[in-house]
Structure formats: C-alpha cells, structure tokens
Amino acid sequence: MACIYPEKFAFIGKEIANVVVDSAAAEAKQYGLPEGRGAAVLAGMKFVLGHRIWEDPYYSGISTTLRDPLPADGADRLRQLLLRAGEREL
C-alpha cells in the first residue's frame, strides 16, 4: 500500500492499513474470490477508492460484479472485477 499511495499510507499508518487488509480478506472470502489474490485486489481498491467502495453509487459496477450470481468461480468474478476497475489483464 505504501507503494501504491504513499501519502495516504503515511496518513493512515501501518495499523489501519492492516485493518483494511484483514477486512478485505474476509470480504474476498464472502464474495468467493480466490484466496490471496482476491484479498489483495479488494484491499487495494478499498485503500485507493474508499473502504466502502461497494456501496458507493459512483462505482455501482463494482457492487454489481461482486453480487452477480453468474460467474461460476471466484477467478472469473475477480477477472470481471478487474475489468470494471479498468485493468486489462489479471
């Protein structure tokens, strides 16, 4: 996180950053995302875009993707989430 957004990391500190990572890991499991990679993506999104990003109407595609029942597996859901976030590859 310190490499992604050093100013914000300096502001929130390591302890809060760990809380973000821990909550992202629990949420990744809840949404069926792959262990490790899914948590890392959610933690990065929470850190950069806000800790309740899935409830932000500006980013409604993220919530839709996480709650979509169609992806057969977590890797597919993560791929779709990254596409919604603007990434080209996993």
C-alpha positions, -999 to 999 in steps of 0.1 A, spaced: 0 0 0 29 23 7 40 19 -29 5 24 -44 -3 57 -25 25 67 -2 8 99 11 -23 81 21 -3 52 37 17 78 57 -16 94 69 -34 62 79 -4 43 92 5 6 92 -20 -4 119 -50 9 99 -36 -5 67 -35 -39 83 -72 -35 93 -80 -27 56 -61 -59 45 -78 -81 71 -113 -68 63 -106 -72 26 -95 -109 32 -128 -116 50 -148 -99 22 -130 -117 -5 -139 -150 11 -175 -138 14 -177 -130 -23 -160 -162 -33 -129 -146 -47 -96 -165 -49 -77 -165 -16 -47 -142 -16 -52 -125 -50 -89 -116 -43 -80 -101 -9 -51 -82 -25 -74 -67 -51 -101 -57 -27 -75 -43 -2 -61 -21 -30 -95 -10 -41 -105 -2 -5 -73 17 1 -74 38 -30 -111 43 -36 -125 40 -1 -132 13 24 -169 10 15 -164 11 -23 -191 -15 -30 -217 8 -15 -207 39 -35 -232 47 -62 -204 62 -83 -188 27 -85 -220 7 -89 -203 -17 -113 -181 -30 -85 -210 -39 -63 -229 -54 -92 -199 -76 -101 -194 -88 -66 -230 -97 -61 -235 -112 -96 -246 -148 -93 -235 -158 -128 -197 -161 -126 -191 -198 -120 -160 -194 -99 -141 -168 -79 -113 -164 -105 -139 -154 -131 -156 -129 -107 -122 -114 -99 -114 -111 -136 -147 -92 -141 -140 -70 -111 -106 -60 -125 -122 -52 -159 -147 -30 -141 -119 -13 -123 -101 -6 -156 -74 -32 -156 -67 -50 -189 -52 -82 -175 -52 -102 -144 
